[in-house]
């Protein structure tokens, strides 16, 4: 097969959805990737699994849930046999299910490590949601275990497979914006009480771990560099019980080796549509909203005359297929995922630095 | 007179230009403020002086310039007598010109202190452009001298008198956005070679002093608080001679006593339209462009239903009259300016902290 990762990425970046899917289909081997979904929460039931209905590369073949009733309903929708419904106690027996090639981990953050490790030990490849874990040590253990088991580990950095983000990267790399000097990025929302993401034990941290990570990761893939000089501020303004264990706000600045300076903000206390702006010598590029499941809107002003205004054609839940298509390509062609465990680990280490700089506990 | 500063500010914030000017006129005493303009650069000749043609509160009565020819041309336009054209050597004799009430200092930054002090010692009130000086010590000397001379010192923080900025402040203070959690602000441009602003001796610093100061000042008047926890990064990317003495980029984060976190960026190396975004529990407010002389555009999304979209009615150069109208009110009614020397000093001290945090020399 001559369809390289480079081709795949270029294709994903340039092609519209309608052109893209048949092209991938043409490359698929006889059978699709069989996915086992671990945890039936919103991101699984409302996005990842519905997307798989239109996938040319994968299908849902097994479920892991603590709620048998809920699992049976979902199993009926996706044609999953009762024998392929697992719970958290017996999920290690997925090793005996040859239909399962890969596991999608969509548990609360604190459980990512355990279930990634159990999945790899059961002989399955793993696509794990971000943040990859709640500690740097756990992240390293996940990478090590997958390596030992000779299984692929990919972190679900969805945006790195999204055509709008790839277009932004392409515009930067092509030199269209001139030398990039600065990046601004923000993402947050006013988080309602009672969510697991407000419990440090489950989430590992507050908005930084959940949504600020998008800004951090975007700053890295937009520049193609690794940041240093990380300085952060954190605060809790609303003493209403929501922020007893996690932070409410984080703002930070960082500097890349080329000299590009990035400023990021995240919050669980305010309306903060995900966005980034890239400021170059020749022009400015913005994506707003940037991190949604659809409706990504790229605008750019280059020089005096050139304006770009592109509304993403990505649709929720199809947006979720780009990353699983990529993982299928990696599995079939024995490639390193574009966003491997090491990519998730780097963000974990950087978020740990951000927390430390803000006077909070390291990860 | 019952026209208080509070009324004045409220009026400036709510009234359209057409309503506003006659109202101020009704309050004016018999004669207008006589302005002496020091330095005939772009901001004087293209903005401040043309604005004065439509002013109801002031008129140009004297000029100070190193170029007699240039000064005579401008004098003819504004009806300034030849006897009221001064140079930098004899400008202290403005003390003998009773037509002059106030001096507008529009020199390169490094000369603000000397000419503010000479003006105050000549018995004139001073409106000085931002940044007020190139060192904290000079700023303190300016304040002290004006105090001793019993003359008013106001820093030309134009935006604090602009209706769009006042509307933003009003929306925040009214609680419409809910509790504010975070602010993003940026301002910069790709600065051509050969400008005095690229010479540290003249400018005192780079983009932070020139345009980043807008972001800093806006963060302060939008929150109504004084920031701490200032952490900054600075860089020079373009080694093309422009940045031999001043920085090219600065990004910084700061935290206000309430817990609001602000992230700011400034540059002389990239296209960076001045803007700020305020993120509150109930909604988000943006002004983009924010710091221009016209075309300020305020948008806000509050809750699910309320959208605000207001394009400023301010026009260049009339935009420049708001601040001189305010200064006239202060002179006539012996009031402290809303943006006195102490306001400028605070920014100088904070910019000094930003530079120190970035590893650069303090101011």
Interface residues (C-beta under 8 A of the other chain):
Chain A: X178 X179 X180 X181 X182 X184 X186 X188 X190 X229 X231 X232 X233 X234 X235 X236 X237 X238 X248 X249 X250 X251 X252 X253 X254 X255 X258 X259 X260 X261 X262 X263 X264 X265 X267 X269 X270 X271 X272 X273 X277 X279 X280 X281 X282 X283 X284 X301 X357
Chain B: X178 X179 X180 X181 X182 X184 X186 X188 X190 X229 X231 X232 X233 X234 X235 X236 X237 X238 X248 X249 X250 X251 X252 X253 X254 X255 X258 X259 X260 X261 X262 X263 X264 X265 X267 X269 X270 X271 X272 X273 X277 X279 X280 X281 X282 X283 X284 X301 X357
